[in-house]
């Protein structure tokens, strides 16, 4: 993943999260609740819950709200029945976009997702029309200027698969989902704090999108992420840094 705008992407994403803090909290609480319901309330024995808590605390969700969501998911309180749905499609210029949702109303969700695609020049696809382009990977991103030799040594020793050096100077450590936690803890223990770390859907190849298509793609992704029922949006679009800076 060449990622010439990788670092700009990360900074923009953090800005967007800060600007929409309340909505971000709601999404994290929903994920924690479902994770606890599906795998139990103990994050040590429930990897999905552990990851949900890591994501939530990285977004500064208060611990008492996380604890309340765990109790709710564990059956101590009444819970709304949510189902998980993935929608796939294409943005302007042909970039693949994958949208993971959690909803109590499938008709409402598909209508909102379809409207976002249509409004911003994209189109919905069928099941697995783009999913095959992505792999579930642990990804730990380090800021430009980080010592790549040190990161590589610690990461590989802890079980990482690869280190990618992006054109903008940022580094990406890639792991399997199973090895992610151990690699992350080893890096932090060595004083190497990633700027961003998650288990995510990472594209095998990216598509360069320029001009008006890039601006429309950025707006489409923003709109999808802003929908209440959307938990995650993944894309293989490579957008110019100026698109992120304008955001």
N, C-alpha and C positions, 0 to 999 in steps of 0.2 A: 504494500500500500504506500505509494509515493508520498502522499500527504503533504503537498507543499503548503497547504493552509491548515494543517492539523492543529497547530498551536492557536491560531486565530479562532478555529472552531471551538476549542475547549474554553477559551476566554469568553466567547460569545455565549456559549451554553450556560456558563456560570452566571453571566449577567442576566440572561433570560430567566434562570431559576430564581435569582434574587428579586427580579421584578414581579414574579408570579408566586411568591412564597406560599400564600394560603392555598392555592390550587395544588402546588407541589406537595404540600403536607398531606392534603386529602388523598392524593395518589399513593403516597408512601403508607399511609395508615391503612388504606384498602389492601395493599399488597401484604403488609404485615398480618392483617386479620386473616386473609385467605391462606397465607403460608402456615399460620398457627393452626388453622382449622384442618388443613390437609396433612400436616406432619407433626403436630403437637407443639406445645408451648416452650420446649427447651431448645434454644438455638444450637447447643452443642451436638444434639442428635438430629437436628432439622436443618440441613444445609440451605434450603430455600429461605427459611426464616432468618438464618444468620446473615445471608446476603441481603435480604430485605432490610434488616436492622442496620447493616453497614451503610447501605445506600441512604437510609433515612437519617442516620446520625451525620453523615457527610453533608446532608442538606440542612443540618441544624434542627431536626425535629426534636422537641423536648422529650426527655426520657419518660416522663409520666404519661405522655400521649402514646408513646410506643408501648409501654406496659399495659395501658388500657386496651390498646388494639389487640395485644396478645391474649389478654383475658377474654375479650369478646370472641376472638377466633377459637379459643379453647373451649367455648361452649358455656362460659359463665354468664354470658349475656345473649340476648336475641341478636341474630345476625341476618342481614339481607343475603339472599341467594344470588351470588354472582357466578357467571360463566366466563371462561376465557376464550376469546376468539381472535384469530389472526386474519387480517386483510392484507392483500398484496396488490401492488399496482406500479404505475410508471409516472414519473414526473415529467415536466417539460424538458425536451431534449433526450428523453429515453432512460433516465436514471431509474434504477430499481428502488422501490420504497416498500417497506414492510412495517405494518402497524399492529402492535399487540394491544388488545383491549381487554377490559374487565367490566362486565355490564350486567345489569339486571333487566335490560330491555334490548334484545338483539335488534329489533326493527329500528328503534331510535338510533342505535349506534351505527348500523350500516348506512342509514340515511345521512347522518352527520359526516361520516367518513367519505362517502361518495360525493356529497356536496363539496367538501373541501378539495377533493381531487379535481372535480369538474371546474370549480371556480378559479383554480389556479393553473389550469392548462394541463392537468394530468389525467390519468384514466385508471379505473379499477381493473385488476386482472383476476384470473381464476386461481384456485388453490394450487400452490407450488409453481406459479408462473415466475416468481422471482426467489422463492425461499431457497432453492437449490444453489443460489449464488452466495449464500452466507453460511458460515460455520459458527457454532457456539464456542467462544474462546474467552479465556481470562485475558484481559488487556490492562496493563499498567503503563501509564504514560508519564514520562519525565520531561521537565522543561528543557528548552535549548540551553546548552552549556553544561549539562550534567555529564559526569565522567562515564563514558560508555564502557570503558574497560572494566571499571569497578562494578557497574550495574550488570554487565554480562557475566562476570565471575560469580557474583553472589546469586544471580538468577538461575544460571545453569546448575550450580551446585544444589540449589533448592528444588530443581525439577522443572524449570521452564523449558519450553520448546525452542524459542528463538528470540532474537533481539533485532528489531527493525529500526534503522536510522532514517528518519524522514528528511526531506529536502530542507525543511525549515529549522533543522537542528534538534528537534524533539526526538525522543526515543520511545519505542513501544516494546515492552516485554510481553511475549505471547505464551500462554499456558493452556493446558486442558482445563475444563471447569473443575475437575477433581484436584488438580495441583494448585489452583489459584490461591487458596488460603495460605498454604505453606510458603509459596513463593512471596506473597505479599508480606507475611510476617517476617520472613528472612530479610527482605529488602529494608523494611522499616527498622528491624533490629540492627542492621548495618548502617543506620543513619541515612538511608536513601528513601525519602518520603515521596511517593508518586503524587503528581499533581491531580491525577484522575486514575481510579482503579475500579474495575467492574468485571462481571461476567456478562458478556454481551454477544450480539450477533454481528460478527465481523465479516465484511465482504471479502471474497477471495481476490477479486479484481475491482478496481474503481473506474468510473467514467468521468472524464473531464467535461464539465458543463460551463459554458461561458455566456457573457452578455445578458440579454433579457431572460433567456432560459434559466440562467443561474439565479437571477433575482426572483423569478417566479418559483423556482424550486425552493429557495430559502423561505419564501412566504408560505408555500404549501407545507413545509415541514413545521414551521412555526404554528400554523393553523391546526395541524393535526395534533401537535403536542399540547395545544391549548384546550383540546376537547376533554371534557370531564371523564369520558369513558376510556380514553387512551392512556395506557401506561408507558409504552415505549415506542419510539419510531426509529427505524434503522434504514440507512440508505447507502448505496455505493457511489453517490454523487461526490465528486471533487469540485468544490466551488472556489472561486478566486477569493483571496484574503479580503479584498475590499468589500465584498458582499457581507462578510461577517462584521467588518469594521463599521459599515453603515448601519447594521442592526443594533 
